[in-house]
Amino acid sequence: MAAAAQQKDPKSQNSILSWASKDGEFRRQVSTFRDFVSDEPNSRFKPEADRYHLYVSLACPWAHRTLIVRALKGLAPFIGLSVVDYLMLDKGWKFSSAEECPGAIPDTVNGTKYIREIYFKANPEYSGRFTVPVLWDKKTNTIVNNESSEIIRMFNHAFDSILPEEKRGLDYYPEHLRKDIDDTNSWVYDTINNGVYKSGFATTQEAYERNVYPLFESLDRVERILSQSQYLVANTFTEADIRLFTTIVRFDPVYHGHFKCNAKSIEKDYPNILRWARRIYQMPCVADTVNMDHIKRHYYMSHRQINPTQIVPVGNGPDLSVPVEQ
């Protein structure tokens, strides 16, 4: 899934309004490539060092999940990385040099200029949206998976056989908590992760209000949970926290204003969520995955139908580096 995605038909690429259905509701497309890296005997995609390459946007919350797990599990030496430009216009996510766009990393594997080319390399007849993240297999020259929730599950366990022992033991989806994690992921995804988009991309007042009120009801629910626990599930840091964190870090600087999610703010109204976000941000390697320049510039400059002046607000939201107890 991606912060924004582009369809093959160029006519649909010029308007953010194409995201909404006739009733004004935004409905996210289901990801297409759903294979898994596995050490099972019949697996097409085996866990091997330097075989896979991850394509991401630093702006996209869905791609951000994969960056965090890649960092926490110590997978950077084994899985390559390309980072698109923050500005997404008519042809979708594009690659730029670090000089053109600080933080960008060109496509060193396929030499493409746009993410769309990756999709067509994998399937010349592809007709869906060109989203990030994308996990690419250099051996078979195809996309393994473009669904962030599945990529982080692969990163969590599929490569353990090639990792050092201290990283192999890290488990963000422990078996005894899986039901609770899945249950939490379900309502957090529907009302918060995707809720900000359903609010921001709505094209009728009714569709907007159908989604913005449940969004804040769920944020209130999270606040209550975190008033009694350091993390969302069983006081244990899991993928449920990672999946929510990438939305919360974008909430005040982007979603509050740009997506009209302004009933409350994280900094002023949710002290427990803010403490939790700081705790995660201050974990080793996590801060390095947060690029507020890419985040703000992408939303405010790419969504020209929402922000035609492309003016980027100066505020970055709460300071997540303020020390908290780990």
Salt bridges, closest charged atoms under 4 A:
ASP23 OD2 - ARG27 NH2 2.84
GLU25 OE2 - ARG210 NE 2.62
GLU48 OE2 - ARG51 NH1 3.24
GLU48 OE1 - LYS139 NZ 3.05
ASP50 OD1 - LYS138 NZ 2.93
ASP90 OD1 - ARG304 NH2 3.77
ASP137 OD1 - ARG51 NE 2.69
GLU150 OE2 - ARG34 NH2 2.72
ASP160 OD1 - LYS73 NZ 2.89
ASP182 OD1 - ARG153 NH2 3.16
ASP183 OD2 - LYS179 NZ 2.87
ASP190 OD1 - LYS198 NZ 2.92
ASP220 OD1 - LYS264 NZ 3.02
GLU239 OE1 - ARG153 NE 2.72
ASP293 OD1 - ARG297 NE 2.73
